[in-house]
Amino acid sequence: MIKYIIVDDEHIAHDIIKGYCDLLPTMELKKHCYDAIEALEYLNKHQVDLIFLDLNMPKLKGFEFLKTLASPPKVIVTTAYKEFALEGYELNIVDYLLKPFGFERFLKAVNKVIGTPQNTQIQNVPKNNTENTNSIFLRSNKKYIQVTLDTIQYIEAAGNYTKIVTTNNTVTIREKISDVLQSLPENDFLQVHKSFAVTKKYIHSIEGNRILIGDHVIPIGKMYKMNIDKLLS
């Protein structure tokens, strides 16, 4: 489970974020904090994996609050002020959600958290829960399907859709392949064609301008041969 707190001085923001999180079975709310001082008091006694953080709050601003934390957990900023985005990324913010934001944009931000290695504050998660940090939620036919990253063999662009082929099934989503790849760990996935990306560990062999993954043949595009050369070197 991903344990999170919401730090925002607006009650409606808490309602929206919690409502979105309630749709995801891996999210567990630990505390509603309506200013940074309240959040500091909670974090002094408890550990969490993620903070949803507003910037413009009374007493202590969002980034000032972050700078007081010795080992901050992952942070998704939720604010109406886009001019602070650059400073946020310098503080290793996972994502920057500009209010008002919809569920799909929110989901992309959360996928960045659950699809990337966790920081030192949450390395002590029990082993039977760690698989939850190696998955991604994909929207397909008005429902959200949780896919374990380790099962993805390759990804294929199909017009306005993208197919994610796993060891178990194929999930088709209405999203660009470039957007899908941004939500996945760069070290595990390799784009080999404008319409294809493969998971490195599932490559069986490379023959000429094609890659064999199980019974699947994946073409290698001319513009992406450099990626293959780097892999083989």
N, C-alpha and C positions, 0 to 999 in steps of 0.2 A: 504494500500500500504506500502511496505517496501522501505523507502527512503535510498539510498546508495550513497557513494562517492568512487572513485577509487584513491588510492594514490600510484603512481608508476612512476618512471622516464623513463620508456620505453613506447613509443607510441603504439607499437604492443600489449603490455600487456593490455592497455586500450581498444584496438579494440576487442581483444579476450573476455575479461570479459563483455564488453558491449554487444557484439554479443550474448553471452550466456544468459545474463540477459534479452535481448529483446525477447527471446523465452518464458519468464515467465511473465504472465500478472500482477503479484503482485509486480514486481520490478520497481522502479522509480529512474532513475539516477538524482542526484542533482548537481554533480560537478566533473570535471576531475581535479585532483591535481597531479602535476608532481614532487613535493617534499613535505616534511613534513611541511615546513614553510607555504606553500600555504594552506595545509590542516588545520593547526592551525588557520590561519586567517579566514578561512571559518567557522570552528567549533565554533569560538568565537562569531559568529553572527547567526548561524543556528544550528538546531538539526537534526540529521540523526539517522536511526536505525541500520545501518551497514556500516562498512568500509572494503573494499578490500585493504589490506595493503602489499606492498612490504617491504623487510627488508633492502636491500643493496642500500641505496639512498644517494645522496650527501647532505651536510649541516647537516642533522639530520637523524640518522638511525631509522628504523621502531620501534624497541622496545624502544629506547630512546624517540621517539615521543609519544608512548603510555603512558610512565611513567609520561609525563607532563600533561596528561588529568585527571582531578579530577573525572569525571564520564563518562568514555568512553562508547560508544555504543558497540554493538557486533562487533567482528572483525574476519574476515577470512584472514589469512595470505597467500599470494601468493609469493613464492620465489623459487629460484634454490638451496638454501642452507639448506639441511635437518638437519645439525648438530645443528641448532638453535631450533629444535622442542621442546625440553624439557623446555627451557626457555619460549617458547611461551605458553605452557600449564600452567605454573606457573602464567602467566599473564591473565589467563582465556580466552584464545583464543578459539573461537567456533570450528575452524578447521584449518588445516595446509595443504595447497595445494602446492605440489611440481611441479614446472614447468619442462616440459610442462605437462598440465593436460587436459584431455578430458571433454566433456560435462557431461557424467554420473558421473564422480568423482566430478565435480563442483556442480551438482545437489544434491548429497548427502550432501555436505557442506551447501548449501542453505536450504535444508530440516531441518537441525539441527537448523537453525535460525527460520524458520517459524513454526516449530513444538514444540518449547520450550517457556516457559514464557518469556516475554520481560522484560528488565531492566527498571529502573526508568525513563530513558530519553524518553521512548516511551509509558508510561502508559496513556498519555493524548490523544491517538489516538481516534477519534470519534467512538462511539459505532457501527455505521453502517459499520465500516471498520475492527473491531476487529476479525471478523470471518476469515479474511485473514491470521491472525497469528496462527490459529488453523487448518491448513490444510497441506497436503503434496502432492507433485507431484510424480506420479508413471508412469513409462514408460510401455506401453502395446501396442503391435502391431504397433510399429513405431510412436506412438503418446504419448503425455503426458497428463495424466488425473489428475485433482486436486480432492483430496478426503478429505472431512472434517473429522478430527480425531474423533469427537464426534459420527460419524455415523458408525465407524468400530466396528463390533460385535466380530469377531474373525479372526485369521490368520491361514492358513493351508499350510504346505509344501506339494508339489506335484512333486516329482522327482527333476528336475532342475528348477522347477518353484515354485512360492508362490502365493496362492490365498488370496486376502483380501476381506472378506465378510462384506458388509455394510448393513445398513437397506434398501438401495435402490437397490444395485446390487452387482456383484462380479467382481473384477478386478484381472486379472492374469498377473503376471510379471515374467520375467526371472531373478530371484535373490534368494539368499539363505534366509531362514527365519531368520537366525541369523543377516544378514545384514539389513533386514527390521526392526527388533526389535531395532537395534542400532539407527535408525532414529526416533524412537517413544519415548514419555515420559515414563520413567520407572514406575512411580506411577500409570499410568492408565492401563497398559498392563501386563499380568501375563502369563509366559510360564508354561503350565501344562503337556506338552508331547513333545517329541523331534520333533513332527510334528505339534503341535498346541500351539497357544497363544490366550488368551481370553482377552476381555475388561471387567474389574471388574464390571462396573456398569450394564452390560447386563446379568450377571449371574442370572438366575431365581432360580435355585436350584442346590444343589450338592447331588448326591445320589451314595454312594459307590465309585466306580472308574469312575464316569462319571459326566459331568457338562451339565446342560440343559440351552440352550440359545434360547428362542423362540421354533422353531420346530427342532433345531439342537442339536445333542447329541455329546459332545466333550469328548474323553477319557482322563483319568488322568494316566500318566506314573508313574511307580514306583519311578523313579529317581526324579520326580517333586512333590511327595506328600508333601514334606517339604514346598513347596510354598503354597500349599493349607492349611496346618496346620497353617502357619503364617497368612494367610488371615482370617481364622476362629478364631484365637486367638485375 
